[in-house]
Amino acid sequence: MAADAAPLTFSMNGRLLASDGSRRFSATLRWSQGGVSRILLTTPLGQALAAIDVDAAGARLTAADGRTFTAGSLSELARRGLGLSLPLEHLPWWMTGQGAPGSPSVADADGGFSQHGWTVRYDGRDPRGRPLRIDAECNSGCGSAQAGSEPGARSGPLSVRLIIDQWLEP
């Protein structure tokens, strides 16, 4: 599966769940992806957790208490802030049903694919064919090199579930 490297543009409301077997994270989110991307994270009851802004200079997280964190990439920011090495740079591509550019992906018979050691599966599509649920799992080697995590720091497979409640027109 080859992906076009053109920037993606979309907006969506959904829910994110991530786990490594011992640590878990869940939030509702509003993700606007374009030249500059913004991700607003809230608790399931609507309390603000953080706003994440991503542009060519890197990623910035502003927590609800006003603290600000920066990193060179969205994935690095997630690793520092959540303690989980998540494939957040790839997620926008995966949300469109394709592998991220710059790395090979291998399609499977169920309409999903594997990339960067992650197995990506889809469940449900909207009338325009956009995914409504994305499940990604990695059992070994995902993100550990770039994340700088200690060997054995995880107690289980990394998993990410993104449930898209609403695709918004850009």
C-alpha positions in Angstrom: 0.0 0.0 0.0 1.5 3.3 -1.0 0.5 6.5 0.6 0.5 9.9 -1.0 2.7 12.3 1.0 0.3 15.3 0.4 -0.9 16.8 3.7 -4.1 15.4 5.0 -7.0 17.7 5.9 -9.9 16.5 8.1 -11.8 17.2 11.3 -13.4 14.6 13.6 -14.8 14.0 17.0 -14.1 10.7 18.7 -12.6 8.7 21.6 -9.1 7.5 22.1 -8.1 4.5 24.2 -4.5 3.4 24.6 -2.9 0.7 26.8 0.4 -1.2 27.2 -1.0 -3.8 29.6 -0.3 -1.8 32.8 -0.9 1.8 31.9 -4.1 3.0 30.3 -5.2 6.3 28.8 -8.6 7.3 27.6 -10.0 10.6 26.4 -12.6 12.2 24.1 -11.0 14.2 21.3 -11.6 16.7 18.6 -8.9 16.5 16.0 -8.5 19.1 13.2 -5.8 18.1 10.8 -4.4 20.5 8.2 -1.3 22.7 7.7 -1.4 23.2 11.5 -3.1 20.5 13.5 -5.0 20.8 16.8 -6.1 18.0 19.1 -8.4 18.9 22.0 -8.5 16.2 24.7 -11.2 16.0 27.4 -12.4 13.5 29.9 -15.4 11.4 29.0 -17.5 13.8 31.1 -16.1 16.9 29.2 -13.5 18.3 31.5 -10.6 19.7 29.6 -7.3 17.7 29.8 -5.1 19.3 27.2 -4.8 21.1 23.8 -2.1 19.8 21.5 -0.9 21.9 18.6 1.4 20.5 15.9 3.1 22.4 13.1 6.5 22.3 11.3 8.3 23.5 14.5 7.1 20.5 16.5 4.4 19.6 19.0 3.1 21.6 22.0 0.8 20.4 24.7 -1.0 22.9 27.0 -2.5 21.1 30.0 -5.7 22.2 31.7 -3.6 23.6 34.6 -1.7 25.9 32.2 1.6 23.8 32.1 3.1 23.6 28.6 5.2 20.8 27.2 7.1 20.7 23.8 8.6 18.0 21.7 9.9 17.5 18.2 7.0 15.2 17.3 3.5 14.3 18.4 4.6 10.7 19.2 7.5 12.0 21.4 5.0 14.4 23.2 2.7 11.4 23.9 5.6 9.3 25.2 6.7 12.1 27.6 3.2 13.1 28.7 1.4 9.7 28.8 4.3 7.3 29.2 3.1 5.4 26.1 4.9 5.2 22.8 2.0 5.7 20.4 2.1 6.0 16.6 0.4 9.4 16.6 2.2 10.7 13.5 0.8 7.7 11.5 -2.7 7.9 12.9 -4.0 10.6 10.5 -3.0 8.3 7.6 -4.4 5.3 9.2 -7.7 7.2 9.8 -7.9 7.5 6.0 -7.5 3.8 5.5 -3.9 3.9 4.2 -0.4 3.4 5.5 1.7 6.5 6.4 4.1 7.7 3.7 7.8 6.9 3.8 7.5 3.3 5.1 6.1 0.2 3.5 2.8 -1.2 4.6 1.4 -4.7 3.9 -2.3 -5.2 3.3 -4.1 -8.1 4.8 -7.2 -10.0 3.6 -9.5 -8.3 6.1 -8.9 -4.7 4.7 -6.4 -3.7 7.3 -2.6 -3.7 7.1 0.7 -3.8 9.0 3.2 -0.9 9.2 6.0 -0.1 11.6 5.3 -3.3 13.5 1.7 -2.3 14.1 -1.3 -4.3 12.9 -4.1 -1.9 11.9 -7.7 -3.1 11.7 -11.0 -1.3 10.8 -14.5 -1.9 12.0 -17.3 0.0 10.4 -17.4 2.7 7.8 -19.5 5.8 7.3 -21.5 6.4 4.1 -18.4 8.0 2.5 -16.3 5.0 3.3 -14.3 6.7 6.1 -13.4 4.4 9.1 -15.5 4.6 12.3 -13.3 2.5 14.4 -9.5 1.8 14.2 -7.7 -0.8 16.3 -3.9 -0.9 16.2 -1.8 -3.3 18.1 1.9 -3.9 18.4 3.3 -6.9 20.3 7.0 -6.0 20.1 9.5 -3.4 18.9 7.0 -0.6 18.2 8.3 2.7 19.0 10.8 1.4 21.5 13.8 2.6 19.5 12.6 6.1 18.9 10.9 6.3 22.3 14.0 5.5 24.2 12.0 3.3 26.5 13.7 0.9 28.9 13.7 -2.8 28.0 10.8 -4.6 29.7 9.1 -1.3 30.6 5.8 -2.6 29.0 3.8 -5.3 30.6 1.8 -6.2 27.5 1.2 -5.3 23.8 0.7 -1.6 22.9 -2.8 -1.1 21.7 -4.7 2.0 20.4 -8.4 2.2 19.7 -9.8 5.2 18.0 -13.6 5.4 17.8 -14.7 8.2 15.4 -18.1 9.4 16.5 -18.4 12.1 13.9 -16.4 13.2 10.8 -16.8 16.9 10.4 -16.6 18.6 7.0 -13.4 20.8 6.8 
